[in-house]
């Protein structure tokens, strides 16, 4: 290959160029592996969206939010009452 390149008037690639290209290939391979892991993570998160929407709909349709708000208010009232009586 080097002879063919030399015959065409170009200079043959040096060993330094080869090692630099190999380093770039290693970096590219590592970047690709990281991107594939990130994509798999995002795919898993996206797959959870329908389940989470269903859970949110169930929560919103129940009166749990109202009960939790009421319970929070009761805790505040209880602490105020304890300060007054205690």
GIZITA-V819339 format. One record per residue. RES is the residue in three letters. D_FIRST is the distance of its C-alpha to the first C-alpha in Angstrom with 2 decimals. Layout:
BEGIN
((RES;D_FIRST) (RES;D_FIRST))
END
This chain:
BEGIN
((UNK;0.00) (UNK;3.80) (UNK;5.36) (UNK;5.10) (UNK;6.30) (UNK;8.60) (UNK;9.91) (UNK;10.91) (UNK;12.90) (UNK;11.62) (UNK;11.29) (UNK;8.53) (UNK;9.91) (UNK;12.46) (UNK;13.85) (UNK;16.77) (UNK;14.96) (UNK;13.64) (UNK;17.26) (UNK;18.67) (UNK;16.72) (UNK;17.85) (UNK;21.34) (UNK;21.38) (UNK;20.44) (UNK;23.29) (UNK;25.60) (UNK;24.85) (UNK;25.49) (UNK;28.73) (UNK;29.81) (UNK;29.26) (UNK;31.32) (UNK;34.03) (UNK;34.19) (UNK;34.55) (UNK;37.36) (UNK;39.03) (UNK;38.86) (UNK;40.43) (UNK;43.14) (UNK;43.87) (UNK;43.98) (UNK;46.56) (UNK;48.58) (UNK;48.55) (UNK;49.68) (UNK;52.70) (UNK;53.91) (UNK;56.03) (UNK;57.70) (UNK;58.42) (UNK;59.85) (UNK;62.07) (UNK;63.27) (UNK;64.02) (UNK;65.94) (UNK;67.94) (UNK;68.72) (UNK;69.78) (UNK;71.95) (UNK;73.74) (UNK;76.18) (UNK;74.32) (UNK;73.32) (UNK;76.99) (UNK;78.07) (UNK;75.55) (UNK;76.73) (UNK;80.34) (UNK;79.62) (UNK;78.03) (UNK;81.13) (UNK;83.35) (UNK;81.55) (UNK;82.13) (UNK;85.78) (UNK;86.19) (UNK;84.93) (UNK;87.26) (UNK;90.15) (UNK;89.50) (UNK;89.52) (UNK;92.85) (UNK;94.48) (UNK;92.86))
END
